[in-house]
Amino acid sequence: MEEKRWYVVNTYSGHENKVKEKLEMRIESMDMQDYIYRVVVPEQTEVEIKDGVKKEKVKKLFPGYVLVEMVMSDEAWYVVRNTPGVTGFIGSSGKGAKPIPLLPSEIDRILGQMGMSRLELGNEIKENDKVKIISGPFTAMYGRIETVDLENQTLKVMIDLFGQETSVEVELSQVEKA
């Protein structure tokens, strides 16, 4: 089975939350939970002070776009594309070509701004799991998770450094499941 990745879906501007809702209903009714996982409207809460009054305002980071974590099967692609309000995928050349997923570093940056994470700690990644380090000084090295720090989104990973097991601390965004 293909790997799950994050894709950017284009929507009618102002319809992002409706698309999220409709797509989540379709995932349920069409039994696509094993192919389409999370639908995220990238937004941030900003505090505005107007006339001395603090107001929280939710601002869309990318108006007209929704992020979808999915396995790009023909069926899943069809379900998302044909959701009302969806105008297409970003990174698809059209003519039936499947779109290109976001890079882990891109999705980490976007989800990080929202206080979210690409990997769900405790759910997808836990102690003793094997991981591949994808950025930082230990890039391309494999290791085993020793400890998970949920609060700081960091991991202690045992890697083989010059033939010796060494514990290194990495951020969650620096690893992917091996």
C-alpha positions in Angstrom: 0.0 0.0 0.0 1.1 3.5 -0.8 2.3 5.7 2.0 0.1 8.4 3.5 1.2 11.9 2.6 -0.1 15.5 2.8 -1.7 17.1 -0.3 -3.0 20.6 -0.9 -6.5 20.9 -2.2 -7.8 24.0 -3.8 -11.3 25.2 -2.8 -13.6 28.0 -3.6 -12.4 30.9 -1.3 -14.5 31.1 1.9 -15.6 27.4 1.5 -12.7 25.8 3.3 -14.6 24.8 6.4 -17.6 23.5 4.3 -15.2 21.4 2.2 -13.6 20.0 5.3 -17.1 19.1 6.7 -18.3 17.6 3.4 -15.1 15.6 2.8 -15.2 14.2 6.4 -18.8 13.1 5.8 -17.8 11.5 2.4 -14.9 9.7 4.1 -17.3 8.2 6.5 -20.1 7.4 4.1 -17.8 6.0 1.4 -15.7 4.0 3.9 -12.4 5.7 3.0 -11.0 5.9 6.6 -8.0 3.7 5.5 -7.1 6.1 2.7 -8.1 9.6 3.9 -7.0 10.5 7.4 -7.0 14.2 8.3 -8.5 17.2 6.7 -7.0 20.5 8.0 -8.0 24.1 7.3 -4.7 25.9 8.0 -5.6 28.8 10.3 -4.1 30.8 13.2 -5.8 32.6 16.0 -4.7 36.3 16.1 -5.4 38.7 18.9 -6.6 42.1 17.8 -7.0 45.1 20.0 -9.6 47.4 18.7 -10.8 50.4 20.7 -9.0 48.9 23.8 -11.0 45.7 23.4 -9.1 42.4 22.9 -10.6 40.3 20.2 -9.5 36.9 19.0 -9.8 36.4 15.3 -9.2 33.2 13.4 -7.3 33.9 10.3 -6.8 31.5 7.4 -3.1 31.0 6.6 -3.9 30.0 3.0 -7.4 31.2 1.9 -8.8 28.8 -0.6 -6.8 25.8 0.4 -7.3 22.7 2.6 -4.7 20.2 3.6 -5.5 16.5 3.3 -3.5 13.6 4.7 -4.2 10.7 2.5 -3.0 7.7 0.5 -3.1 8.6 -3.1 -5.2 5.8 -4.5 -7.4 6.2 -7.6 -10.5 5.9 -5.4 -9.3 8.4 -2.7 -8.2 10.8 -5.4 -11.6 10.6 -6.9 -13.4 11.1 -3.6 -11.5 14.3 -2.7 -11.6 15.7 -6.3 -15.4 15.3 -6.5 -16.2 16.8 -3.1 -18.4 19.8 -3.6 -16.4 23.0 -3.3 -13.1 21.4 -4.3 -11.6 22.8 -7.5 -8.6 20.5 -7.7 -5.3 19.5 -6.2 -2.2 21.7 -6.2 0.8 20.1 -7.9 -1.1 18.2 -10.5 -0.3 18.9 -14.1 -3.9 18.0 -15.0 -4.8 15.4 -17.7 -5.3 12.8 -15.0 -1.8 13.2 -13.5 -1.8 12.6 -9.7 -0.6 15.5 -7.6 2.8 15.8 -5.9 2.6 15.6 -2.0 4.1 18.3 0.3 7.6 17.6 1.6 7.7 16.7 5.3 9.5 20.0 6.0 6.7 22.0 4.3 3.9 20.3 6.2 5.8 20.4 9.5 6.2 24.2 9.1 2.5 24.7 8.4 1.2 22.3 11.0 3.8 23.7 13.5 2.3 27.2 13.1 -1.0 25.7 14.2 0.5 23.8 17.1 -0.1 20.5 15.3 2.3 17.8 14.2 2.6 15.6 11.1 3.3 12.5 13.2 0.9 11.8 16.1 3.0 11.2 19.2 1.8 8.2 21.2 -0.5 7.3 18.3 1.8 6.9 15.4 5.2 7.1 17.0 6.2 5.7 20.4 9.2 4.3 22.4 11.1 1.5 20.7 9.9 2.5 17.2 12.5 2.7 14.5 12.8 6.1 12.9 14.8 7.7 10.1 16.3 11.2 10.8 15.4 13.4 7.9 17.0 16.7 8.9 19.7 18.1 11.1 23.3 16.8 11.8 22.2 13.2 11.9 20.3 13.2 8.5 19.8 9.8 6.9 20.7 7.9 10.1 18.3 5.3 11.5 17.7 4.9 15.2 15.3 3.6 17.9 13.2 5.9 20.0 14.3 5.8 23.6 12.0 8.5 25.1 9.2 10.7 23.9 8.7 14.2 25.2 5.2 15.1 24.3 5.3 18.6 25.7 8.4 19.8 23.8 7.8 17.5 20.8 11.2 16.0 21.1 12.6 12.5 21.0 15.7 10.8 22.4 16.9 8.4 19.7 19.6 5.8 20.0 21.7 5.9 16.8 24.9 4.0 15.8 27.6 6.7 15.8 31.0 5.2 14.7 30.0 1.8 16.0 28.8 3.0 19.3 25.2 3.4 20.4 24.7 7.1 21.2 21.6 8.9 22.5 20.7 12.1 20.5 17.8 14.5 21.0 15.9 15.4 17.9 12.7 17.3 17.2 9.7 15.4 16.1 9.8 17.3 12.8 13.3 15.8 12.1 12.2 12.2 11.9 9.9 9.9 9.9 8.9 6.4 10.7 11.3 3.9 9.4 
